[in-house]
Amino acid sequence: MNINIPNWLIVLGGIGQIFTALIYPYIRHQVFDWYNDVKKLKPLNQEIAKTYGRYIQGLNFSFGLIAIVLPNDLKNGSRLAIAITALIAAYWVGKVATQIAYYPMYQIPQKLHFKIGSYFMNTLFVFFATVYTLLVLQNIL
């Protein structure tokens, strides 16, 4: 099987990942009222929660930047390309699995733009998981 992911698709995924990093604070604040919930935690736990939020934001931005700047390197078949694309694929596949397994139990606000945004973001997550999984396959086949 011969897979060839075009650079424009990798770059588009990179742009989308940077978008998720930039929109992340808005979603936490406006959709999930995250900051008020975090204030209910003990001070150390508040800082841990904020740190993990920044990790997520930083990873999304970094993965996007790598995809935009180094699309050829992500698909050159090297061991590093396999490792990086496998890491990013695992990250997004894990995110999609978490969305499916846990998030349906919770309600997002029922305003139309939040519902549309939810579908849009989930579509992006599936897109990222698919692109990077295909990149891993392209690199190892």
Beta strands, then each sheet from edge to edge (+ up, - down):
end
